[in-house]
């Protein structure tokens, strides 16, 4: 979710349904049905299609005979329902925890078909230069979607700004912030935590919205550690419908993303050098997804 501009995975108002439907003329299922890749337009939903590496990616795919159409979304809540409704063939904007949360809540079975990167989640402030400068009793904003909210709260706890009930987990919410915490926490839509900065002491901002807010990734005053093994469920992924998980064209598109150096360089550049690129095997992604889904059900 994004992350990175991605996540985990991802601006303005939602695209009108008519615009989405207008992109439905070509369908990525032709190859599975025996058509050739050259006959297809594969629609990929993203958050942040303006990143230059996406144009590089489209060109690399075209060289392999696959035409890619990017469908840009402004909110993380949109690409998964669009994929389920056949308005997209793939999406690439989210991490495993975000997808697991969506699948459980929507009784869906979207699946990861390839890994992209892990992006650290950062805390930003326009008023204070360090975490230590943030006054006691001030307010800090976090994203309100469940997966990124929990991750943001863990960043705040590791920075010493809050204490979470039972030490915190990937299921923590603002309700778990203990009263003795140094700061108060307010949950906002992920697209708006950055714009809240004039009104709060600091905010957790998803990578997709950092530069849109006029910030750089170097401005973060605290982040989590994407190299920690506990960060595995925050690997960002390409997602497809379960029946398309073995579609050779879609798997080829993952391969193109993972193996085109100009694309990878662009991903790292767009993340301000923070992205940790990964090629995690799909079976490991699926195992993690299943584990997280089971944990979500057990904790609901």
PENOR-V535150 format. One record per pair of residues at least 4 apart in sequence whose ideal C-beta (glycine too) atoms are under 8 Angstrom apart, sorted by the first residue. I is the first residue (numbers start at 0). GAP is how many residues later the second one is. D is the distance in Angstrom with one decimal. If there is no record, write none. Layout:
# PENOR-V535150
i = {I;I}
gap = {GAP;GAP}
d = {D;D}
This chain:
# PENOR-V535150
i = {0;0;0;0;0;0;0;0;0;0;0;0;0;0;0;0;1;1;1;1;1;1;1;1;1;1;1;1;1;1;1;1;2;2;2;2;2;2;2;2;2;2;2;2;2;2;2;2;3;3;3;3;3;3;3;3;3;3;3;3;3;3;3;4;4;4;4;4;4;4;4;4;4;4;5;5;5;5;5;5;5;5;5;5;5;5;5;5;6;6;6;6;6;6;6;6;6;6;6;6;7;7;7;7;7;7;7;7;7;7;7;7;8;8;8;8;8;8;8;8;8;8;8;9;9;9;9;9;9;9;9;9;9;9;9;10;10;10;10;10;10;10;10;11;12;13;13;13;13;14;14;14;14;14;14;14;15;16;17;18;19;19;19;19;20;22;22;22;22;23;23;23;24;25;25;25;25;25;25;25;26;26;26;26;27;27;27;27;27;27;27;27;27;27;28;28;28;28;29;29;29;29;29;30;30;30;30;30;30;30;31;31;31;31;31;34;34;35;35;36;36;36;36;36;37;37;39;39;39;40;40;40;41;41;41;41;41;41;41;41;41;41;42;42;42;42;42;42;42;43;43;43;43;43;43;43;43;43;43;44;44;44;44;44;44;44;44;44;44;44;44;44;45;45;45;45;45;45;45;45;45;46;46;46;46;46;46;46;46;47;47;47;47;48;48;48;48;49;49;50;50;51;51;51;51;52;52;52;52;52;52;52;52;53;53;54;55;55;55;55;55;56;56;56;56;56;56;56;57;57;57;58;59;59;59;59;59;60;60;60;60;60;61;61;61;63;63;65;65;65;65;67;70;70;70;70;72;72;72;72;73;73;74;74;74;75;75;75;75;75;76;76;77;78;78;78;78;78;79;79;79;79;79;79;79;79;79;80;80;81;81;81;82;82;82;82;82;82;82;82;82;83;83;83;83;88;88;88;89;89;89;89;89;89;90;90;91;91;91;91;91;91;92;92;93;93;93;93;93;93;94;94;94;94;94;94;94;94;95;95;95;95;95;95;95;95;95;95;95;96;96;96;96;96;96;96;96;97;97;97;97;98;98;98;98;98;98;99;99;99;99;99;99;99;100;100;100;100;100;101;101;101;102;102;102;102;102;102;103;103;103;103;108;108;109;109;109;109;110;110;110;110;110;110;110;111;111;111;111;111;111;111;112;112;112;112;112;112;112;112;112;113;113;113;113;113;113;113;113;113;114;114;114;114;114;114;114;114;114;115;115;115;115;115;115;115;115;115;116;116;116;116;116;116;116;116;117;117;117;117;117;117;117;117;117;118;118;118;118;118;118;118;118;119;119;119;119;119;119;120;120;120;120;120;120;120;120;120;120;121;121;121;121;121;121;121;121;121;121;122;122;122;122;122;122;122;122;122;122;122;122;122;122;123;123;123;123;123;123;123;123;123;123;123;123;124;124;124;124;124;124;124;125;125;126;126;126;127;127;127;127;127;128;128;129;130;130;130;130;130;130;133;133;133;133;133;133;133;134;135;135;136;136;136;137;137;137;137;138;138;138;138;138;138;138;139;139;139;139;139;139;139;139;139;139;139;139;140;140;140;140;140;140;140;140;140;140;141;141;141;141;141;141;141;141;141;141;141;141;141;142;142;142;142;142;142;142;142;142;142;143;143;143;143;143;144;144;145;145;145;146;146;147;147;147;147;148;148;148;148;148;149;149;149;149;149;149;149;150;150;150;150;151;151;152;152;152;152;152;152;152;152;152;152;153;153;153;153;153;153;154;154;154;154;154;155;155;155;155;155;155;156;156;156;156;156;157;157;158;158;159;160;160;160;161;161;161;161;161;161;162;162;162;162;163;163;163;163;163;163;164;164;164;165;167;167;169;169;169;170;170;170;171;172;173;173;173;176;176;176;180;182;185;185;187;187;187;187;188;189;189;189;190;191;192;192;192;192;192;193;193;193;193;193;193;193;194;195;195;196;196;196;201;204;204;204;204;205;206;206;206;207;208;209;209;209;209;209;210;210;210;214;215;216;216;216;216;217;222;223;223;224;225;225;225;225;226;226;230;231;231;232;232;234;234;234;234;236;237;237;237;237;239;239;239;239;240;243;245;246;247;248;249;250;251;252;253;254;255;255;256;257;257;259;260;261;262;263;263;264;265;266;266;266;267;267;267;268;269;270;279;279;280;281;282;283;284;285;286;287;288;289;290;291;292;293;294;295}
gap = {5;6;7;8;9;75;92;93;94;96;97;146;147;205;233;235;4;5;6;7;8;45;74;91;92;93;96;117;204;205;206;234;4;5;6;7;90;91;92;95;115;116;118;203;204;205;231;233;4;5;6;113;114;115;202;203;204;232;263;266;267;270;271;5;42;43;46;202;203;204;205;206;265;266;4;41;42;86;87;110;111;113;201;202;230;261;265;269;86;87;88;91;112;114;141;199;200;201;227;229;86;87;89;90;111;113;139;140;143;198;226;228;67;84;85;86;89;110;139;197;225;227;228;36;37;38;63;66;83;84;180;196;197;198;199;36;37;63;64;180;197;198;201;62;61;59;60;61;64;4;5;56;57;58;59;63;4;4;4;4;4;51;62;67;66;20;46;48;64;19;62;63;16;4;14;15;16;17;41;43;13;14;59;62;12;13;14;15;61;62;216;219;221;222;4;60;215;218;4;5;6;9;10;4;5;6;9;216;217;218;212;214;215;216;217;4;5;4;29;27;28;29;212;215;27;28;26;27;209;26;27;28;19;24;25;26;27;47;48;207;208;211;26;27;28;44;45;46;47;24;25;26;27;44;45;46;47;48;209;25;26;28;33;34;37;38;42;43;45;46;47;48;8;24;25;26;27;33;45;46;47;25;26;27;28;29;32;46;161;24;45;160;222;5;21;22;23;4;22;215;219;4;214;217;218;4;209;210;212;213;214;216;217;4;16;4;4;204;206;207;210;4;11;199;200;203;206;209;4;10;12;4;4;196;200;202;203;5;6;7;192;195;4;5;6;188;192;183;186;187;190;185;8;11;16;17;5;6;9;20;4;117;114;115;116;17;18;22;69;114;4;68;4;4;9;12;14;15;4;11;14;19;22;26;28;30;159;4;25;5;6;9;4;5;6;7;8;27;156;157;158;22;24;26;157;151;155;161;23;148;149;150;160;163;147;148;24;144;145;146;147;165;115;143;4;5;8;142;143;145;4;23;52;138;139;140;141;142;4;16;136;137;138;139;141;189;192;193;196;4;50;53;54;73;136;137;195;4;47;49;50;4;11;13;138;140;190;4;47;133;189;192;193;196;4;44;45;46;195;4;6;8;4;5;6;7;186;190;189;192;193;196;132;133;129;130;131;132;128;129;130;131;134;175;178;125;126;127;170;173;174;177;124;125;126;127;132;137;138;141;169;123;124;137;140;141;143;144;168;171;120;121;122;143;163;164;165;167;170;119;120;121;122;141;142;151;161;162;118;119;150;154;158;159;160;161;108;109;113;116;117;118;157;158;160;88;107;115;117;152;155;156;157;100;103;104;105;106;154;27;30;31;34;83;85;86;102;103;113;33;82;83;85;88;95;98;99;100;101;8;17;29;32;33;36;79;80;81;82;97;98;99;100;70;73;78;79;80;81;86;89;91;95;96;97;4;9;72;76;77;78;96;71;72;70;74;75;5;6;73;74;93;4;92;91;28;29;30;71;90;91;4;6;27;48;49;67;68;66;46;47;45;46;47;45;46;62;63;44;45;46;47;60;61;62;16;21;22;43;44;45;46;60;61;62;63;64;44;45;46;47;52;55;59;61;62;63;6;7;10;11;14;32;43;44;45;46;51;61;62;5;6;9;44;45;46;47;50;61;63;5;43;44;45;46;4;45;4;25;27;4;23;4;42;56;58;4;23;24;25;38;4;18;19;20;21;22;23;4;19;73;83;4;52;4;9;11;15;19;20;21;23;24;32;4;10;14;16;18;70;4;49;67;68;69;5;6;27;29;48;66;4;5;6;7;11;64;66;62;63;22;20;21;22;15;16;19;20;21;23;14;15;17;18;4;5;8;12;13;14;7;11;13;10;4;8;63;122;125;124;125;128;4;14;11;12;13;4;7;8;4;18;10;14;4;5;8;15;4;16;18;19;18;4;10;11;12;13;16;9;11;15;16;18;19;21;18;4;7;5;6;16;19;4;5;8;10;4;10;64;67;4;4;5;6;7;9;62;4;5;61;4;56;54;55;56;57;54;51;4;7;6;5;8;48;50;4;49;4;48;56;55;59;43;45;50;53;48;12;15;16;19;4;5;7;10;4;6;5;4;4;4;4;4;4;4;4;4;4;7;6;6;21;4;4;4;4;4;13;4;4;4;8;10;5;7;9;4;5;4;4;5;4;4;4;4;4;4;4;4;4;4;4;4;4;4;4;4}
d = {7.2;3.4;2.6;1.9;6.6;6.2;6.4;3.8;4.4;7.5;3.9;6.6;6.4;7.3;7.7;6.6;3.8;1.9;3.9;2.6;4.6;6.8;7.4;5.3;5.7;6.2;7.5;6.6;6.3;6.5;6.1;5.5;1.2;2.6;3.3;7.0;7.9;7.1;5.1;8.0;7.6;4.5;7.4;6.6;6.0;7.7;6.6;5.0;7.1;7.1;8.0;6.2;8.0;2.9;7.9;3.8;7.1;6.4;7.9;7.8;5.0;7.2;5.6;6.4;7.3;3.8;5.5;5.3;4.3;7.9;7.6;7.2;5.5;7.0;6.3;7.8;7.3;7.8;6.5;6.9;6.6;5.5;5.9;6.6;4.9;7.9;7.4;7.5;7.1;6.4;5.3;7.2;5.6;7.8;7.4;5.9;6.2;7.0;7.3;5.6;5.8;3.3;7.2;5.6;6.7;7.7;7.1;6.5;7.7;7.3;5.5;5.7;7.5;5.8;3.8;3.9;5.3;7.6;8.0;7.9;7.4;4.8;7.9;7.7;2.9;5.7;7.8;5.5;4.9;7.8;7.6;6.1;7.5;3.4;7.6;7.4;7.7;4.2;7.9;6.2;7.6;7.2;6.4;4.6;6.1;7.1;6.0;6.2;5.7;4.6;5.8;7.3;7.4;6.6;7.5;7.6;7.4;6.1;6.3;7.2;7.3;6.7;6.1;4.5;6.8;5.4;5.9;5.7;7.1;7.6;7.2;6.1;7.4;8.0;6.0;3.0;7.6;7.2;7.6;7.3;7.4;8.0;7.7;7.0;5.8;7.6;4.2;6.8;3.2;7.1;7.3;6.9;6.4;6.5;6.0;7.4;6.7;7.1;7.9;3.4;7.7;5.4;5.0;5.7;7.0;5.7;6.3;6.2;5.9;4.0;6.9;7.9;4.9;7.6;7.8;4.6;6.8;7.8;7.5;7.2;4.8;4.9;5.0;7.2;4.5;7.9;6.5;6.6;6.3;4.8;7.6;5.2;7.8;6.1;7.0;5.5;7.0;4.9;6.7;6.5;7.1;6.5;4.9;7.9;5.6;7.4;4.9;5.0;7.6;6.0;7.3;5.7;6.9;6.8;6.8;4.8;6.4;6.0;7.6;7.9;4.8;5.9;7.6;3.8;5.6;6.4;8.0;4.4;7.3;3.8;7.5;6.8;6.8;5.7;7.3;6.1;7.1;7.4;6.9;5.6;5.5;7.2;5.3;7.3;7.7;6.4;7.1;4.5;5.2;7.3;7.8;5.0;7.9;5.5;4.5;7.7;3.7;7.7;7.5;7.0;4.5;6.7;5.7;7.9;7.2;6.1;7.6;5.3;7.7;2.6;5.4;7.4;6.0;6.5;5.8;6.6;6.4;7.3;5.0;5.3;5.5;6.4;7.0;7.0;6.1;7.0;4.9;8.0;6.3;4.7;7.1;6.7;7.1;5.2;4.5;7.4;6.3;4.4;7.3;4.7;6.1;5.5;6.9;6.3;7.5;6.5;6.2;6.1;6.8;6.4;7.8;7.1;7.9;7.2;7.6;6.1;4.3;5.2;7.5;7.4;7.3;6.8;7.4;7.8;6.1;6.7;6.9;7.0;6.2;6.0;7.5;7.4;6.0;6.2;6.7;4.1;5.5;7.5;6.5;6.8;7.5;7.3;4.8;7.4;7.3;6.2;7.3;6.0;7.5;4.2;4.9;7.4;7.3;4.5;7.8;7.2;5.1;6.2;6.6;7.5;6.5;7.4;5.6;6.8;6.9;7.3;7.2;6.9;7.6;5.6;6.7;5.4;5.8;7.0;7.5;5.3;6.6;7.4;7.2;4.9;7.3;7.8;7.9;7.6;4.0;5.4;7.8;6.6;6.8;6.8;7.3;7.7;7.2;6.7;4.5;5.9;5.1;6.9;6.1;6.6;7.7;4.5;7.1;5.8;6.4;6.5;5.2;5.4;6.1;6.3;4.1;8.0;7.6;6.1;4.6;6.4;5.6;6.5;7.2;4.6;7.2;6.2;6.1;6.8;6.8;5.9;6.4;6.4;7.8;7.6;5.5;3.9;4.6;6.0;6.1;7.7;5.3;5.1;6.2;5.6;6.5;7.1;7.7;4.9;6.2;6.0;7.7;5.9;5.4;4.7;6.0;7.3;7.7;4.5;4.9;7.0;6.2;7.1;6.6;6.1;7.6;5.2;4.9;6.6;7.2;3.9;6.9;5.8;6.5;4.1;6.6;6.2;7.5;5.2;7.0;5.0;5.5;6.0;6.3;5.9;6.2;6.5;4.4;7.2;3.1;7.7;7.1;6.7;6.5;7.9;5.1;7.2;5.8;7.7;4.8;6.1;4.1;8.0;6.1;7.7;4.6;6.6;7.0;6.5;7.6;7.2;7.4;7.2;7.6;5.5;6.1;7.5;4.3;5.9;5.0;6.1;3.9;8.0;5.6;5.5;5.4;6.9;7.4;4.6;6.3;4.9;6.6;7.7;6.8;5.9;6.0;5.5;7.6;7.8;4.1;5.5;7.0;4.9;5.4;7.2;5.4;6.2;5.8;6.3;7.0;7.7;6.4;5.4;7.9;7.7;7.2;6.3;7.7;7.2;6.8;3.3;7.9;7.0;4.6;7.3;7.5;7.9;5.8;6.9;6.5;5.4;7.2;5.6;7.9;6.1;5.5;4.2;7.1;7.4;6.8;6.4;5.9;7.9;5.1;7.3;7.8;5.7;5.7;5.8;6.8;7.7;7.0;6.9;6.2;3.9;7.5;5.8;4.7;6.8;7.8;6.2;7.7;4.0;5.2;6.3;6.6;7.1;5.9;7.1;5.7;4.7;6.7;6.5;7.9;5.4;5.4;5.8;7.3;6.6;7.5;6.4;4.8;5.9;6.8;5.2;7.2;7.8;7.0;6.9;5.4;7.2;7.4;3.8;6.6;4.8;7.3;5.4;8.0;4.8;6.1;6.3;6.3;7.9;4.9;7.2;5.6;7.3;6.1;5.7;4.9;6.6;7.6;7.7;5.1;7.5;5.1;4.6;4.7;4.9;7.6;3.9;6.8;7.7;5.4;3.8;6.2;7.2;7.1;5.9;7.4;5.6;7.5;6.9;7.4;4.6;4.0;5.4;5.8;7.1;7.0;7.3;3.9;5.9;6.2;6.3;6.0;4.0;5.8;5.8;7.2;6.2;6.1;6.5;7.7;7.3;6.6;7.3;6.0;6.0;7.6;6.3;6.4;7.6;6.2;7.1;5.9;6.6;7.7;6.9;5.0;5.9;4.6;7.0;6.7;7.2;6.8;6.8;6.6;3.6;6.3;6.7;6.1;6.3;4.9;7.6;7.3;7.2;7.0;7.0;6.3;7.5;5.4;7.9;6.9;6.7;6.3;6.2;5.9;6.8;5.1;4.5;4.7;7.5;7.0;7.3;7.8;7.3;5.3;6.5;5.3;5.4;7.3;7.0;7.9;4.1;7.0;6.9;5.2;4.9;5.1;7.3;3.9;6.7;6.3;6.4;7.5;4.4;6.2;5.2;3.3;8.0;5.2;4.9;6.4;6.8;7.6;4.2;6.2;7.7;4.7;6.8;6.8;7.5;7.6;7.4;7.3;4.9;4.6;7.9;5.0;7.6;5.2;5.4;7.8;5.1;7.7;6.7;7.8;6.8;4.8;5.2;5.8;7.9;7.6;5.0;7.9;6.9;6.1;6.0;4.2;6.1;5.3;7.6;7.3;6.5;4.8;4.8;7.1;6.9;3.5;7.2;6.9;5.1;5.6;7.7;5.6;7.1;6.9;5.6;5.4;6.7;7.2;7.6;7.4;6.0;7.3;7.6;5.9;5.0;7.3;6.0;7.9;7.5;6.7;7.1;7.9;4.7;5.9;6.6;2.9;7.0;5.1;6.5;7.8;7.4;6.9;6.7;5.0;7.1;7.8;4.6;7.0;6.4;7.8;8.0;5.9;5.5;5.5;5.8;5.8;6.9;7.7;6.2;7.5;7.3;5.2;7.3;4.4;5.5;6.9;5.6;7.6;6.1;7.2;6.6;6.1;6.6;6.9;6.5;6.4;6.6;6.2;5.7;5.6;7.6;5.9;7.7;5.3;6.7;6.0;6.4;6.5;6.6;5.7;6.2;6.1;6.5;5.4;6.8;5.9;5.0;7.0;7.4;7.8;3.8;5.3;5.7;7.2;6.2;6.4;6.4;6.3;6.4;6.3;6.2;6.2;6.3;6.4;6.3;6.5;6.2;6.1;6.1}
